[in-house]
Amino acid sequence: MKKINILLAVLGIVLLSSCEGFLDVKPSNSASSETSITSVADAKVAISGLMRKMASSDYYGRNFIMYGDAKGGDFAIASQGRGLDALYVFNHSASSNSYSGFWSQLYNNILQANNLIARITEIEAAGKGSAALSEYKGQALAARALMYFDLVRLYGKPYNMDKTSLGVPLVLEPLDASAQPTRATVEAVYTQIVKDLADAEPIVSKAVGTVAIKGYINYYAVKAIQAKVNLEMGKYPEALAAAEVVIAKTSYTLYTNDKWVGSWSTQFGSESIFELAVYPSEADLLTSSLGYYLLRTAKISGAMGWFMASDYYLARLNQDPTDVRWGIMDYDETSKTRFGSCLKYAGVDLKGDKGTTSAVNIKVIRLSEMYLIAAEAALRQATPDMTKASTYLNAIRKRAPALAPSTPTTVTLDMIIDEKSKEFFAEGLRYFDMIRLNRTITFNDDFIKPAVIITHRPISIDRTFYKAILPIPKSELDANPAIKPQQNPGY
Amino acid sequence: MKNISLISNLRLRGSYGVNGTLPSSNYGWRSLSTYTNKYMEQPGGAVSSIADPLLSWETSFTSNIALEFGLLDQRISGTVEYFNRNSKDLLQDVPISNITGFYSTLKNVGEINNRGVEIELSGDIIKSKDLNWSLGITASHVKSTVTKLYGGQDIIWYDPTGDDARAKFIYREGQSTLALYGLEWAGVEDATGKNVWFLNNDKTATTTVDGRPATYRYQDASEVIIGNIHPKLFGGINTNLDWKGLSLALNFTYKLGGYTYDAAGRDVSDDGYYWERIMSQDQYDNRWTPEHMDAKLPQRMATDMEDVNQRSSRHMHKADYLRLSNVTIGYNIPKNIINKVKISSARVYFNGSNLWTLAAYKVYDPEVNAYGTRGWEMPLGKTYTFGVEFNF
């Protein structure tokens, strides 16, 4: 009996060990990332994931938009401590209010883009590439360029201030867990941005308004990003040319005065060159959304009134009391006659663009911005084209019907920048423009004085203020000793 | 062997063993993509973890030796035990550069040693027909140290509870396995009500506290090991008293030494910047005011630099406590009464748990989680149970 038992046991072991990989179990709800992208459908899934992450609250979903306005002088706060007010008071340190979400979210997104680009490049090298696959690679390249553009403006000095200073670490492929990257110069980052956009240009789709392209990046979005980047770099002829490609595309049209307010209640309107979709139960932030944060406190349950327009902004818009852009402003908590609360992200009827107040798309790049970039570039290039500057400015300036249009002799940079402020309130552009133009920003601190005294910054700042850029977060310095000595000065 | 009438039982035992602990995540060794990033109601995928292909399980080598004894015919009995456990390939979520796209990765970081002594003593103090009283005590002393780190470098890690990095720890060779890391708070300046921090570096001090260089700006201070979560002694005391059908049982737990870390403090003990938030009673009572200049917490000012949000010894409190964790009073109804109604046994009892606590730091419940931190968890409640037990 015993001998049979031993025989059976030995037989059992031999049979089981011949089942190759029987103990090798794969997870059922995830995939190995090295092999997760092997086809066009896989690439689409990956690009969708990337777009969703770009709509995260740490990026275009909310915080990046707030950053561009809270610091620009057009926003004011009524109370301290409501949240995100550290952006307004500049209460930043490496361990407190470092807004490390920008750093970690953007690098996570860049990893997704790098992974997609690397996998598609592998597939193309094996000879199995296709136009459809290249299109997704182009989208990933353009997204990466935009993200580096945003990162370098958050953490590095402006290009036209000191391009040899430190920018951000340049990562172009998925990294190993032990990697300890260091910062590249601002110039090196911009060179990569320009290269990525140039690589993306020929391979992305030229479709406009199709189901496949709504919410994603197309050729015109690439051109629009090129316009922004070239303007930032001071390359005016290139900026003008890129903006004009978008302006010339007749599928994109400016909103007429009677349609301007309604455009904030519509998805994928005629001015949307790059719009990130925010659907319910996806990137929907509910009462923490941009829309809710900008509503007057207690206007509806959950509305907090975190920011409102500053006196400076209201004075500018009040140059014409019939300006169509008053239509999207609501009275704020300080008085029934002060229209400082903004309804862009909730819609005039608080129903957003899909029926809910919070799940509202983010219009990252609009056609109006292309017109104003073209106007500025035409004005500032070596041989200014005043006619173009004036014509492009007027296309937007007519939204203030009582103001006389500019003419090739009266058009000035101030008029263009003021128009940009009026048009793009709460769209995250003002601070970056002021820094690029090396202008002094004066904050509306007397709006909340004497209740709140702001001690973390002077009442007026400019780009020489050390807190004009963010600190590298403490968690990064702790985990990456190589970058520790490269912290931004002053922090 | 000659019989010794004093000793009724004497036994020596020991053991040695090796066992392994699996990593907390089944797939920590490979980089995964997951599909939870829906976009426009279409599936969206993303790389969601970073891999260490050499990830292995933790191996623990445990040895222990114990002496069991009984005296005076088992009237007094006890055990003294010593154990030593060496763990290799310690698994830890290690923070990595965020530039990789992730905050941390599971790695085998080093070796730790846990060793200690456990003493158990129990005795029947009174043993008679009507009255019985017994008492038992257990006491443990465990020393837990990091013996080796594979990278050679210190590893900073965070309390994983609640996923919001509520306490900061450091693994450093020769130090405790739960060494709290943060700024060293020097208290409140009596004259001004401001927070003061010990510098712990070479920068120029703006003030001194107890002869040590200090500063008003937390940004200038360096972080150090501020405390050890592990207690010096912990255990329980239990006692039973029986008299003519009445029984009383008391169970105590105690801890001496060690610290807890208050992670909820930054939310409810804010120094004034978040003036629209709730404030804890303790913070309100103990804040500095011109009338109360020797207060232990700083003045509430709207211009506060958010000092309260720093991980520091300000939020570290002594963990000593003695708690009556269980009380049971019962009465066995005499058989001559219940037999008349055909009940074989009946008992009435009252049970109370967590009724009384004596603690070194009185503001929150000293029984905290395994990491020694307290956040927004529900504190333990007191329960009172009354009951009747019948056997038919």
Interface residues (C-beta under 8 A of the other chain):
Chain A: P27 N29 S30 A31 S32 S33 E34 S36 D42 K44 V45 A46 S48 G49 L50 M51 R52 K53 A55 S79 Q80 G81 R82 N91 S93 A94 S95 S96 N97 S100 W103 S104 Y107 N108 I110 L111 Q112 N115 P169 V171 P174 L175 D176 A177 S178 A179 Q180 P181 K214 G215 A277 Y279 S281 E282 A451 V452 I453 I454 T455 H456 P473 S475 E476 D478 A479 N480 P481 I483 Y491
Chain B: N26 Y27 R30 S31 L32 S33 T34 Y35 N37 K38 Y39 M40 E41 Q42 P43 G44 G45 A46 V47 S48 I50 A51 D52 P95 I96 S97 N98 I99 T100 G101 F102 Y103 T105 K107 Q153 I156 Y218 Q219 Y273 Y274 W275 E276 R277 A302 T303 M305 E306 N309 Q310
